[in-house]
């Protein structure tokens, strides 16, 4: 048995270790889509922490901004959004909005039982 110098499988040219780590180790595994989030200004630090300093943002009002991010739609992503109790809301795509609304409705039904 001997250790080979070359890689058994070459690394893809577009491979980004940071993105891969975020998806695998933070469990953001699912369909990747571009998402628009409406956020209260005080949550900017969480957006930067999650998506990096180069995140695409624009002000909406004096108290809110819009962030455009690429995420893997998953229960973990939706749980992250729920953490902010409405301070970060999903605006689009419609599938992501529908998914988080369904999750919220399930939570309400579960609490009533």
C-alpha positions in Angstrom: 0.0 0.0 0.0 1.3 3.5 -0.9 0.1 7.1 -0.6 -0.5 8.7 -3.9 0.4 12.4 -4.5 -2.4 13.1 -7.0 -6.0 13.5 -6.0 -8.2 10.4 -6.6 -11.0 12.8 -7.8 -10.0 16.2 -9.1 -11.6 19.2 -7.3 -14.3 20.9 -9.6 -13.2 24.3 -10.9 -16.2 26.0 -9.4 -15.8 24.3 -5.9 -16.0 26.7 -3.0 -15.1 25.2 0.4 -16.9 27.9 2.3 -20.2 27.3 0.5 -19.8 23.5 0.7 -19.1 23.7 4.5 -22.1 25.9 5.1 -24.4 23.5 3.3 -23.0 20.2 4.7 -22.0 21.2 8.2 -24.8 23.6 8.9 -27.3 21.3 7.3 -28.6 23.7 4.6 -29.2 20.9 2.2 -32.0 21.3 -0.4 -32.9 22.9 -3.7 -30.6 26.0 -4.2 -32.5 29.1 -5.2 -32.1 32.9 -5.0 -34.2 34.2 -2.2 -35.2 37.8 -1.4 -35.4 38.6 2.3 -37.0 41.7 3.9 -35.1 42.5 7.1 -35.2 44.9 9.9 -32.0 47.0 10.1 -31.0 45.5 13.5 -30.7 42.1 11.8 -28.0 43.1 9.3 -25.3 41.5 11.5 -27.1 38.2 11.2 -27.4 38.5 7.4 -23.6 39.3 7.2 -22.8 36.4 9.6 -24.8 33.9 7.5 -24.1 35.1 4.0 -20.9 37.1 4.2 -19.9 40.8 3.8 -20.5 40.8 0.1 -24.2 40.0 0.5 -26.4 42.0 -2.0 -28.6 44.4 -0.1 -30.6 47.6 -0.7 -32.6 49.8 1.7 -36.3 49.6 1.6 -37.2 52.2 4.2 -35.5 53.9 7.2 -36.1 50.7 9.3 -35.8 47.9 6.7 -33.6 46.5 4.0 -33.8 43.8 1.3 -31.2 41.1 1.0 -30.8 38.9 -2.0 -29.1 35.6 -1.2 -28.6 32.1 -2.6 -29.7 29.4 -0.2 -30.6 25.7 -0.2 -34.3 25.5 0.7 -34.6 23.2 3.7 -36.2 23.0 7.1 -33.0 24.3 8.6 -33.1 27.5 6.5 -36.8 28.0 7.4 -36.0 27.4 11.1 -33.3 30.1 10.8 -35.8 32.6 9.4 -38.3 31.7 12.2 -35.6 32.5 14.8 -36.1 36.2 14.0 -39.8 36.3 14.8 -40.8 38.3 11.7 -37.7 40.5 11.7 -36.5 38.6 8.7 -39.2 37.7 6.2 -39.0 35.7 3.0 -40.4 37.8 0.1 -39.6 35.5 -2.9 -39.6 33.1 -4.6 -43.2 32.1 -4.1 -42.3 28.5 -3.3 -40.2 29.6 -0.3 -43.0 31.8 0.9 -45.5 29.0 0.6 -43.2 26.5 2.4 -42.6 28.8 5.4 -46.3 29.6 5.6 -47.1 25.8 5.7 -44.6 25.3 8.4 -46.1 28.1 10.5 -49.6 26.7 10.1 -48.3 23.3 11.2 -46.8 24.9 14.3 -50.1 26.7 15.2 -52.1 23.4 14.8 -49.6 21.5 16.9 -49.8 24.1 19.7 -53.6 23.9 19.9 -53.7 20.1 20.4 
